Amino acid sequence: MARATGTMARRIESGLIWLLCVMPLLILAGQGLTDGLTANPVEYVLRALGVWALRFLCVTLAIGLIARFGLWRRAMVYRRRIGLWAFAYVCLHLTTYILVDQALDWPGIVKDIVKRPYITIGMAAFILLIPLAVTSVNKVRRAMRPRHWLWLHRLVYLIAVLGVAHYYLLVKADHRDPILYGVVILALLGVRLIPRRRGAIK
Amino acid sequence: AAALKYSPNRMAIDEDKTPLKDVTGYNNFYEFGTDKGDPALYAKMMKTRPWTVTVAGLCEKTGQYGIDDLIRRFPLEERIYRMRCVEAWSMVIPWVGFPLAKLIKALEPTSQAKYVAFQTLRDPRQMPGQRSDILDWPYQEALRLDEALNPLTLMAVGLYGQTLPNQNGAPIRLVTPWKYGFKGIKSIVRIQFTANRPKTSWNILAPREYGFYGNVNPDVDHPRWSQAKERRIGEFFRRKTLPFNGYGDQVAGLYRGLDARTLY
């Protein structure tokens, strides 16, 4: 009986986290239905998806620390899922750029990638995320040496920094938001660099 | 907003006007915040009466001019103009105003005057965006005197037949439709005639990105994004940007002999 309620509680917990992960999409859909995407909906959606990708990356980075400092150990169970949601938002952001913003104008897109540093950097971040997403599949992960897997997944800090640079370079004058994300990511990285206590949970 | 009396448009273009709600709800006016919804939310804090425009520098008729005297002095007309933002979006806006040329002739600039400089109100109590040093306040813009005298150059005091909403630069603003929107300085409190090229706000912030001229030119990219296309507000896909925003016939002559690539 106790085990049954435990399973039920976990299912609810898992369902809630799933719901939180799709919430940004539901909000965008709601805004779309109520004329809430501003006068420039393409730009608004593109920006919103990018910012949510960055937020999910920050949450992914934070989870390891939350678990490590014993605040909510079970958070680790959800790290992969939230990381994959970050990847999903990056993919939606990129798809919106290619399909809607550029309307499949491939020469224009290639020129953008080559000529615009913020797009070059954003594209680099996306490409670097692909191996992380692929190796998060259990089968693939098990086939890898743990050391290699860990090394590869530390790239996420570099990717997050690239994401912030991508954001910073696109803003015209008011850099407060990208700087805020940059500070959060560097703080998370900084805490990460504090040596672990012996016997602490991995 | 109050209704204005004006004569009909003499420079209409055959393109759909951008709805009033978008013209007043989506724009840049960093004095009220950097989000495009901020001006509509916060510009109500600005008091536009009483309002005086100070005229200074190289002209005979320097002094203080009350806004209502200015508006009464020159017959108003409607001008439906394209507006192209440097961020690659655009609108079509029915302004109401008078040609800057008429005001300049009345102010009698001296023969040394080569430029006209404008300044926006500076008052952080009314303009919360000025509490952050995003730009070097007050906002300043300028035109060459011959650009200012071009018949297209408008001092706008209204849009859609009504007095200007605060967020669009009430009570009086500049409109130069062949230039990027940042040249169209809002809520003007000072006009000065000078012999040397005045400083302009965005040019001070990032000279490589925002030139003095700010002429719309699809062939000269902003260093960080392409200017070849634009998204017309209300349209889904981008359309091609026209040289001088489609006003080349009226203004290209101003720049004859100058390298168009230096006119960004």
Interface residues (C-beta under 8 A of the other chain):
Chain A: T38 A39 N40 V42 E43 V100 D101 Q102 A103 G108 K111 D112 K115 R116 P117 Y118 L169 L170 K172 A173 D174 R176
Chain B: T18 K21 D22 G25 Y26 Y30 T34 K36 G37 E87 W89 S132 I134 L135 L205 A206 D221 R224 W225 S226 A228 K229 R231 I233 G234 F236 F237 R238
